[in-house]
Amino acid sequence: MEPSERSGRILAALVREYIASGAPVSSSMLSAAGQGVSSATVRSILSRLEDEGFVQQPHTSAGRIPTDLGYRFYVDLLLESKRPTRSASAVEARLRRGSAASLADSVLSQASHVVSRASGHVAFALQPTHKAAVFDRVEFIPLTAARVLVVIVARGGHVLQKVIDTGVVIEADALHQAANYLNSEFTGLPLHRARQAVLDRMKEERMLYDALMARAMQLASSTFDDLPDDRVLHVDGAASLLGEDQGLTLGTMQALIELIEEKQRLVRLLNEYIDGPGLTIVIGAEHPDPSLRLFSLVASTYQDDTRIGTIGVIGPTRMRYSRTIAVVDGAAHAVSRVLRDTNS
């Protein structure tokens, strides 16, 4: 349920004030900030917004703070307006000056540093996907009654294979039928997209009633788990966590530090989130990983010729979204231009 226009203005003002101050926002503060309504009316609106899940009251005597749903409303509001590309030309100039011979790795390393400094958060830049990594077909080859060799072939000749003990007997004809189904559904997708499509399909309710298809999905998914992703991920700004005035516990910061250190885990997370060009913003409880639900991710894609990479930041949900979105989006445009010139 969306807030009314007036409630939306109050909510946006509350989110801006809370991001700026870090303190619960009272009705009198919002009324005094020139919202054009009385303090009593603001109190009534805040009460309704709390019932609807957009704000919460940390203490009975305190003002309100935004929930993840409140942040989402505010961010969507920002995205509806025209986003200024924050100093894209200045970022581009820094990338050209600071990158040795404009090599792609040097450009991305410099970009993650610039974005971290400009946003005040942990920044990352992921190399583009490989053009050849496109799903061509899967084959299920029975070895024994309950052991199957799964072969996934990518266009360009790359082959993944894995022997899996299914624990049950599956007839060869059934395996052939399952492979045909998967090939009809996923051939032509980039490998990481095919992997995510398999995971999404496994969650569909109808798979609960089709044991063969469910088993086929599990076999394919298990093999995709062995898919190497050797793209370089540049990360910068981990020290910024120590300066975050967000009331984060040591355990919460440790969870993010571990994610940064386990770069393949972060790459898998980005593959899961990024499903097309443009901005992706994941806020708090929208993360499937519970250890990240006090953080937000803001990412944008850049393009190197026909390949797509990702640049972005991870920081607390109380983030200066307007600035961060502009920084990330501007950097993505700058990286695209620098890399295209490098390849020309």
N, C-alpha and C positions, 0 to 999 in steps of 0.2 A: 504493500500500500504506500503510495507516494504522498508526502505532505502537501497541504494546500500551498498556494503561492506565498501567502503571508507566513505560514509556518516554515516554509522552505527558506525564506529570507532570514528568519530568526535562527534556524538551524545552521545555515551557512555562516552567519555572524558568530554564533557560539563556537563553531569549529575553528574559525580563523582566530578568535580570541584565545581559545585553549591551546592551539598550536603555538601562538606567540608567547603565552605566559606560563603554560604548564599547570595552571591552577584552575580548580572548578569555577565555572562561570555562573554568576547569579543573575536573577531576573532584573535587578536594579542596574547592573552593569550594562546589560543589553538595552534596557530602556534608555539609559543615559547615553548610549553610543549612537543615538539618533535613528532608532528603528521606527519612530513615528507612532508608537503604541505605548500605553501605560505599563507600569511595572506589574500591575494586577493581570493585565491581558497577557503579558509575556509569561507570567507564572502559569496561567491557564494553558498557554500553548506548550510550554515546557513539560507540563504534566501529561499532556496528550502525546507529545513526542516520546516521552518516557514509556508510556503505555504501548506505543507502536514500535518500541525497540531502537529508536534512533539516538537516545541519550540515556545516561544513567546517573544516579546520585551516589557517590562513593560513601558519603555520610549523611545522616538525616539533616544535619545543620549546614551542610555544604551546598554549593551550587551544583550544576550538572557538568558532565564531561561527555564527549561523543563516544558512542559504541562503534564497532567496526562498520555497522550498517550506516551510522551517521557519517563516518568518514567516506564510505562508498557514495552516499548521496552527494557529498561535497565534491568529491573527485569527478563524478559524472557531470556535475554542474560545470566544473572547470573545463572538461573536455568538450562540452557543448559550445563553449565560447571559442573564439579564434585564439589559438595558442601562439604567443610570440616565440620565435626560435631564438633562445637566449644566446646572444653573442656568438652565433654560429661562425661568423667570419673570423672573430677573434680566436675561437677554438681552432679553426682551420689553420690560421697563421701559426699558432703554437705547435700544432702537429707537424706542419711543414718544417718549422725551425728545429724542433726537438727530436725528429725521427731520422735516424741515420740512413741516408740515401733513400728515405721514404719506403724502406722495407716494411711489408705488411705487419710483421711481428712487432717492429719498433713503433709503428703507428698505433697499434692496439695497446701496447704497453703504455705509451704516452697518453693515449685517450683515457685509459682507466685512471691514470694519475690525475689528469685534468678534471675529470668528472668527480672523483673523490674530493679533491680540494674545493671545487665549486659547490658541491652539495653538502659536504660535511659528513658523508656516509661511506660505507664500504662500497666500492665500485668494481665492476667486472666488465671484461670485453672478451667475447668468445669468437674464435676463428669461424669463418664461413663453413657451411656444410659442403661436403664433397659432391660435385655434380654427378659422379658415377654411382653414388650410393642409392640406387633405385631398386625397389623390390621387383623381381621378375617372376619367381615361382617358388613353391615349397613342394617337397616330396617327402612322403612317409614310407619308409622301407622296412618291412617286418624282418627282424633278425631271428627272433624266436617267438614263441607264443605271446610273451608279454614284454619283449624288448623291441624298441623301434628306433631306427636311425632317421633323424629329422635332418633334412638338407634344405637350406634356404639359399637360393641363388639370386645374386644381385646383377643387374645389367652392368656390363663391364668386366664380368668374370669373377667377382668376389664371391666366395662360397663360405657359408657357415654350416657346420654340421655338429650334431650332438646325439649320442646314444642315450636313450631314456628308458628306464624301467617303469612301465605303466602300472604294474601291479594287477592288471586285468588282461584277459585275452581279447585282442581286437583283430577281427578278420581282415585279410588283405584288401578285399573289396570295399570294406567300410573305410579303411585308411585312404584308399584311392578316391572314394567319394568325398571324404573330408578335405583332401588336398585340392580337389577340383573346386570345391566351394570356396576355400580360402583364396585360391588363385583368381577366381572370378570376382571376388570382393576387393582384393588388395593389390593386384598387379598394377604397376605404374606409379605407386606411391613411393616417396622417399622412405628409406628404411626406417628412420626414426618415427615417421608418421605412420607407417605400417605397424610398427610395434605398438604405438599408442592406440591405433584403431583396434588392434587385437585386444588390448586391455579394456577399451571401452565396450567392445562387443561382449566380452566375458561378463560384464556387469549387467547386461540386459536380462530382463526377467525371463525371456523365452529360452535363454540358454539353460535355465534351471530344469527345463522340461525336455531338452534335447541332449541326452548324455553323450552321444557321439560327437556333436559339434562342440560341446563344452570340453570334451577330452582333446579334440583337435586344437582348440584355442589354447589349452594349457600346454600342449606339446610345442606349439609355435612360440608361445610366450616364453617358455623356459629356454628355448634356443635363442630368441632375441636377447635374453638377458646376457648372453655371451658376446653380443655385438660390441666390438671394440669402438671406442670413440676417442681417437688420438688427437682431436683438435686441441690446440693450446688455449687455455683459459688464463687470462691475465687478471689478477685481483690486486687491488690497491686500497689502502686506507683502513686496515684492520685496527690500527692504533686509535682510530676515531671512536671506537666503541668505548674506550676509557674516558672519553670526553663527553659522552652522551648524557645529557641531563634529563633522563627519562625515568628514573626510578627503577632501572632494570636490575634484577638480581644477578648475582654472580653465575648462577646456574643458567639463566636465560642467555647471558652473554656467551657462556661456554658453548651453548647449543649452536649459536651462530658461528663462533670460532671453529668448531668442529666441522660445520658445513663448508666453511672456507678452505679448511685444510684438506677435506675430502673432495678434491676438485671434481672427480668423476661423478660424485653424488650431486654436486651443483649443476654439472652439465646435464645429467639426467633430468633434474628438476626443470631446467630451462627448456629442454626438449619437450617436456610435458606441458609447460605453460605456453610456449610460443608456437602458435598454430597458423601464423600468417604474418605478412608485413605490417609494420606500424607499431603502435604503443600497446604494451600489456602491463596492467597494474593489478597486483594481487594484494589484498589487504587483510591482515590479521587472520581471522577464522576462515577465510577463503582458502588458506593453505591446507592441503591434505595432510601435511606433516605437522602433528601437534606441537613439536618443538619450535616451530616457526610462527606460531600464532600470535606472538607479540610484535611481529615484524611485518613490514610491507615491502614489496618488490616493485620497482618501476623500471621497465625495460623497453627498449625500442630496437627495431632491426635496422641494420645498415646493409647496403648491397655492394658486393665486389663483383663487377661484371654481371653474371647471372646468378651468383651464389649469395646466400643470405647469412649474415652473422648477427650477433646480439651484443648490445651494450646496455648497461643499466646499473642500478644501485639496490642495496638492501639496507634498510634502516628501521628504527622503531615506528610503530603506527602513528605516533605523534610526529609527523614529518611535515616539513614545509612543502606540501605537494605542488603548489603552483610553481615555485622556484625549481624544485627537483625535476618535474615533468619538462620544464623548459630547458634545463641543463642537459638532461638525457636526450631529448628530442633534437636539440641543437647539435650535440656531439655526434649523434647518429648521422645527421645530414653531413656534418663536416668530414667524418670518417669515410662516408660513401664517396664524396668528391675527391678526397686525397687518394684513396685506393684506385678509383677509376683513372685518375691522372697517372698513377704509378703504372697501371697496366696498359695504358695507351701508347 
